Amino acid sequence: MAELRLGPLLRYVGGSGATVWVEAGRPGTAEVRCADGASGTARTFQICGHHYALVPVTGLTPGAATAYEVFLDGTRVWPAPDSPFPPSVIRVPAEDEGVRVSFGSCRWAAPAADGNDPVGPDALDALAQRIAADPEGERPDVLLLLGDQVYADEVSDATRRWLAARRDLSEPPGSQVADYEEYTRLYYESWLDPEVRWLLSTVPTCMIFDDHDVVDDWNTSAAWLDDMRTTAWWQERLLSGLMSYWVHQHLGNVSPDELAADPVYAAVRELPDGTDELRAHAGRADADAAAVRWSYRRDFGRVRLLMVDSRAARVLEEENRSMLDPGEAAWLREQVLDARESYDHLLIGTSLPWLLPHLVHDAEAWNAALCRGDRGARWARFGEDLRRKADLEHWAAFPASFAALADLIAEVGSGPEAPATVLVLSGDVHHAYVAEPTWVTGAGPEARVLQLTCSPVHNAVPRAIRFGFRFGWSAVARALGRRFARHGRCAPPPVKWRKKGGPWFGNQLMSLALQGRSARLRLEQATEQGGLTTVVDSTLTSG
């Protein structure tokens, strides 16, 4: 009997086409049929005993929304006969329409067995409920998930029991996931949530990983990586993490044309079992950060999105430490400057914030100087220990990369072809805020430049974190940060910045409404009653 194990996920939408991702219970043919006659089919491919398909749908009408159904070997498997939700639709925005973008990160998907969610209401559940209640009303044109879609190192009680029935948890990695099969358990737990499953079937998504998709503080430093590679479990964990990311998240990020030119995708689809081919691809990514690019570009009308890998693309050697390897940095520059006149808004999606509270920024820059050996070997050892314990590994911990991004933003935001906004979208830090930079030398860019940070979608925010981040923006904290910077002999950053809003704590989503050269920002938090309440609604540019 045909079985839809996971999905459908509506992924790429553009032009007159879309892609729909599914996992089937057996090999076969997946088909998407739309109410207006648009359709697509794809044979499943096999990875580690699981069967997946990414179905390209063609013949869609821009400016229209059409309901769709999913069939496996001719049997309808979506929507479910007893579904309480409206039909899933594929909507292709018209060229002259505005674009609505929602984003957030850090979704711990553990179910609440007794109905009392330990980390509060889920913002994605709340978004799904709002859209389902008014299918013709406002909805995002795209949902950006900026990292930590699954938590490989912090599993739920239910998953821990499942792992214990599978292997001995007294052996490393204990109650963390160990292999591909265990990763699939995390995706089932996350994406089979009824509201989230329906939401992902009807709102297109773009995704990028962060550390918890593999392990906390993934690629913090060369010393950290050396230590991980001495363990018996790390290699399988990393390769499984990259393989499962490629299958569940990466494939849907890119366009059908790019997929058609991807030799790994072609090989996996042609082979009876693509496991070894995909494993080799993950191995190449592990061996050489420059060998595989996880970053990608999407254009939505006159809005350009660049999703930047700020985890796997790192150069970790202290003397050459960089957030992006040279090839990745060159790619980012090329995509930013390509046909600037064709977009009005530039969105740079990076899981880790570029602009942090001032104390945190200065502490990370100081720590980077210590680890580099600028204050001697003893301070370097202290710095490495502190870096791991305090998670000092954001853009500020890569000072040259921080400055390079500032320079690139200034360049793209200046001159007659400058966009109206350059917005850096981030998550990771379990709170939300808005920060605005000014350039130390020169007039700075004409574009409105903002750091927009939003997390978590669904996770805990301990009181200590709330206090720490509130304090981090204070005048006292700034003075303390300057002392750190002087001790590390840190060069001053090329920008200064100030907090324009926040910090806000809760399970939340940010949204942008982009029309012409105008931009509007809204922050909403999930409520105990299952809805979303607006915390901020403000104009960024008026066009």
N, C-alpha and C positions, 0 to 999 in steps of 0.2 A: 504493500500500500504506500502511495506517495506521502511523504512526511516533510513538512516545512519545519526544520529544527530551529532556525533562527532567521530573523528578518521578517519581511523585506525591509531593507534600508534604502531610502531614496538618497542617492549620493550626488553625482555631478548632474547639473542641469544647465544647459546653455544652448543658444541657437534654436534649433528645432529638435534637440535630442536630450536624452538623459541616460543615466545608468542606475540600475536597481540591483542591489546585492542580496543574495540569499545563501543560506546553508540548507541543503537537502539531506534527507536521511539515507539516500542511496544514489548511485550514479544515474544520470538521466538528462533530460532536457528541461530547462526552465524557460518559461514564456511569460511575458507581460503583455496583457491586452488592455488597451485604453478604450474608454467609451466613445471617443471620436474616431476610432479606427487606427490610431497609432499603435505600434506593437514592436516587439523584439523577442528574439530567442537566443539562448546560449546553452551549450553543453556544460555539464559540471566538470570541474577538475578536482583531483584528489590530493590532499595534504594530510599525512599522518592519520589516514583512515577516515577523514572527514571530506565531505563533498560540497563544493562551493560553486557558485556561478555569479558572474557580473553581467547582467543582461543589458545590452545597449538598446535603448528605445528610440526609434526614429519616427518622423512624421508629425511631431508635436507642433501646435500652433502658438507662436509668441503672443503673449497677452491673454492667454486662455488657461483655465484649469480644467483638467480632465480626470475623472475617476479611473482607477485601474484595478485589475485583478491579476493575481499570480497563479500560474498553472505549473504543475510538475508532471511531466509525461501525460499531459492532457487532462489531469485532474485538478480542479480548482482547489487551492490551498489557502488563498487569501482573497478577501477577508474571511475570517472564521464565521461559520454559520450563526453563531450566537454572539457575535461581536456587539458590544454596547456603543461602539464608536462610529462616527460618520465614515463614509467611504474614504480611503486614502486617495489623494490626488497628486498629480504632477502639474505644477504650474510653472510656465515659462514666462518670465517678465518680458514685456514689450521693450524695445530698444529705448524709447523715450521716457520710460517710467523711472521713478526713483527706486532706490534699493534700501531694504530694511535688513539690517545685520544684527543678530543677537550673539553674544559670546559669554563664555565663562570657562572655568576649569575646576578640576579636583572634585570628582564625583565618586565617593565611596558608596558602593551599591548594595551594601548589606541589607537584607530584608529585615523588617521588624516582626519577629515571630509573634509577639504579644500585642501588636498594634501600636506600641510606643516606640517611635523611632529614636534611637540613642543619640542621633546627631541632628534631629529636627527635621522639618518638612523639606522635601526634595524640590528644588526650583524647576527641574525638568518635568516632574509630575504636575506641578502647578501650571506650567506653560501648556502642557498637553490638555489639561482640564479646561483651560480658558479657550483654547482653539476648538476643542470638541464641542463646547457649549455654544460657540458662534462660528461655524465653519466658514461663513462668508465674511467674517470680520478680519481684523488685522492679524497678520501672522508674519514671521520672519521669511524673507526670501532665501536666507541661508543662516544656519546655526554653526558657529565656530566653536569647536571644543578644543581648548588650548592646553591639553595635557592632563595626565593622570585620569585617563578614561577608565583604567582598571588599576587596582592596587595589588601588585604581585607580592608585596612584602607585608601587607596588613589585611589579612583575610577575615571574613565573617566567621562567627561560630559555626554556622551551617557548613561553610566550606572547610573549616578546620576538621569537622567530623568526617566529611567526605574524604579529605586527605588522609586522615587517620585510618580509614577503612582500606586505603589503597597502599600505604607504606608506613614504615616506622618513623614517627615524628621525632624520635630521640636522635635520629641521624640528620646531619645538615642536608638541606636548609631548614629543617624543622617544619613549622607550620606556614612557611612561605612556599609559593609555587616552585616546582622543580623542572617541569618539562612542558611540551606543547599541549598535551592533553589537559594538564592542570590549568594552563592559560585559557583553554576553551571553557572550562568551568567558570572562570571569572566573567567571560563575555556572556555566557548564558545567564548568570546571576544578574548582570547589569542590564542586558538588552531584552530579557524576557519579562521584566517589569511591565505590566500591561499598558500603563500610560506611556512609558518611555518607548515601548515597542511601537505603539501606534504613532507617537510623535515622530520617531525616526523614519517611519514609513511615508510620511506626508510632508516633512520639512527637510529640504536638502541640507547636507552637513559637509563641513570641511574639518579635518582633524589633524593634530600633530601630537607626538608623544612628549612626555616629560619624565622625570626620574622614576616615579612610582610605577610607571608602565613596565619598568625593568627592576629597579631597586632604588631605595632612598639614596640621594646624593650621587646617582649614576654619573661617572666621569668627573668627579670632583677634582681629581689631580692625578698626575702620573704615579705618585706613590700609592694613592688609593687603588688605582687600577692594578698596579703590581701586586698589592696585597690580595686583591680579589682573585687574581689569576693563579695564586698559590692554593686556592681552595679546590676541593674535588667537585663542587657543584656549580661553580660560576660559569664555565663554558656552556654547559647545557642550558642553564638559565638564560644567558644572554642570547644564544642562538634561537632558543624557543621564543623569547620575547620579541626579537626582530622578525622571526617568521610569522608569529601570530599577528604582529602589528601590520606586516605587509598584507596579509590576507584580510584581516578584519577592518583595517583603517586606511592603509596607504592606497590600495587599489582604487577605492572610490574617490580619492582626492583629485585624480588626474583625468584629463579629457579622453574620450574614445580614440581620438587621433594619436595622442601620446601613448596610450595603451597599445595601439596597433603597431607602434614602432619599438615597443619594449621587448627585447629578446628574452628576458626572464619570463615575462607573462606568456609569450608565445610558446616557450619550451614547456612551461608548467601545464599549459592547456593541451599540448600535443602528446605529452607522455601519459601512459596509463596511471602512473603515480609520480607526481611532481615533487615529492618530499625531498629527495636528494638534491635536485636542482635548486630548490628554494633554500635548503640548508647551506649549499655552497655559496649562494648569494649573500646570505646572512654572514657567513664566514668571511667573505671579502669585505663586507662592511665593518666587521670587527677588526680585521687585520689592517685596514687602511681607511681612515675617515674620508679620504678624498675619492675612494673607489665607488661609493654609492651616495647619491644625493636624495635625501628625504624631503628637502625643501621644495616648494612648488609655487606656481603663480596661477591665480584665477582672476579673470576680468569679468565684472558684472556691469554691463553698460559702461558708464563713465566712472566706475569705481574699480580700482586695482587693489587686489589683495596679494600680498607676498607672505606666505607662511614659512617661517624661518626655523630650521632645526638648530636649537641651541643646546643640544645634548650630545648627539653622536658626531657632530661636525667639529668638535673641539680639538684643538692642538694642546696637549697637556704638558709637554716638556717645559720646565720653568723658564728656560731662557728664550723660548719661542711661544709662550703661552698665549692662546688666542681663542675666543669664543667660536670663530669660524676658521676653517682651514683656508688657505689662499684661493683655492678653486671656488669654494662656497662664497667667499667674500667677493670675488670677481663676478660670480653669478648674480649675487644680490645687487651689485652696482649696475650690472647690465640690465636687469629687470626693472630697476627703479628709473633708469634714464631712458629706456626704450620708449619711443613715441610718447614723450611726456604730454604732448598736446592732446592725447587721446583720453586722458582721465582728469577728473576734477578732484578726486579724493584718493589718497594713498593710504592703505591700511597695512601696517607691518605687524603681522602676528608672530609673537615670540613668547613661548611659555613663561619665560623669566622676565620680570620687569627691567626695562632700561633705566628708568629713574626710580630710585628707592627713597624712603625716609633718609634724611641727611646723615644721621648717626650711622645707619646701616651701611650707606654708601661709603662713608669715610672709614668705617671699620673694615670693610671688605678691601678697599684700596690699600689700607695699612697692612692688612694681613697678607695681601699679595706681595707687598714689598718684603715683608719678613720671610715668606716662603721662598722668595727669589734669592734670599741670602744677603739682602742689602744691609742688614744689621748683624750679620755673623751667623755661624752655624747653630749656636744654641737658640737664638731667636728663630731661626728657620725651623728647628724641630718643634719649638713651641707653636709656631704659626701653623704648621701642618696639623698638629693635634687640634688646635682651636678651629681651623678651617672645617674639619670633619664634624666636630661636636656642635658647632654653631651654624652649620650650613652656609658658610661664607663663599658662595660660588655663583653669584648672579653676574650680570654684565659688569658691575662695579669691580668684581674680583678679576676682571680681565681689562685692566685700564686702557691698553692700546685699542682693544676692540670697542670699548665704550666711547673713546674719542673718535674712532673711525666712523662709528654709526652717527655720532653727532655731526661730523663733517659731511657725511653723505646726506643726511637730512637737510642740513643747511644748503647744500648744493641743489638738491632737487626742489627745495622750497623757495628758491630764489629765481628771479628773472621773469621774462614775459610768459614763459610756459609753466610757471609754478602752479601746482594745484591749490585749491582753496584750503585743504587741510592735509597734514601728515599726522596720522594717528597711530601710536604704538599700542597695540592691544596685547595684554598679558594677564596671567593669573598667578598661580603657585603660592602666594603669600597669605592666603586665607583671610583676606579682607579686600575691600574695594576703596579706591581713591582716584583722584584726578590730579595730575601734576603738570605744570607748564614751565618749559625751559626758556631762558634767555641766553643769548650767546655773549661770551665775555668780550670778544673782539669783534668789531664790525657791527652792522645794524641787525644782523641775523636774517633769517628767511622771512619772506612776505607771507608765506602760508601759515595758518594757525597750526602750531605743533603742540600735541598733548600726549602725555602718557595716561592711558586708560587701563586701569587694573581692576579685574573682577574675579574673585574666588571667595569661598568655594561654591560650587553648585549644590553639593551635599556632603558636608563634612563638619567635624567639630572644630571649634575655635576656642581653645583654652583661655582662661582669664589672663594668664601670664603673657600670651601672645597679644591679647587686646591691649594690655597695659604697655607692653614693649613697643608696639607700633604707634600707639598714641604718643608715647614719650619720644619716640624717634624723630618726630616732626617738630619737637619743641625747641625753644631758643636755648635752653640748657643743654639739650642733646646736641645741637649744632655746635655749641662751644666745646663740648666734650669730643665731638668728632674731629674738630680742628686740631685738638691735641694729639689724637691718634695720627692724623695726617702729618703733623710736624715730626712726630717720632719716627714715622716711616719714611720721611723725606719724600713724600708723595708729590708729584707734579699736580698743580691745580687742574681740575677738569675744564674742558673748553666751554661748558655751560654752567649756569646757575639755574636753579628751579625753585618753585614754590608750590605748595599744596593749594589747589583750587577747590578741593572738596574732599570730604572724608576725614579720617578713615571710617568706613561703614562695615559693620560686622553682621553676618547672617548668611543664610543660603540664598544666593542671589544671581541675577543675570543683568548684564548691561545690554542696551540696544542702541543702535544708531539708525536714524532716518536720514538718508542722503538723497537730496533732490537738487539737480543742477549743482550750483556751488554752495548750497546751504547744507547745514548739518545740525542735527538735533540729537541730544543724548538723554537717555532715560535709564535709571537704575531701579530695579524692582527686586523686592525680597519676598521669599515664600513665607506664607503665614500658617499658623496652626490650623486654620480653617480650610486649608487646601488651595488658597488663591495666591495671587501676587499683589503686593501693595507697592505703590510708587514712592520711592524715597527721594529721587531727584528727577526733574524734567527741565532741561535747560537748552538754550540755543548756543551752539558753538560758533557757527557762522551763519549769516543771514543771506548770503548769496549776492 
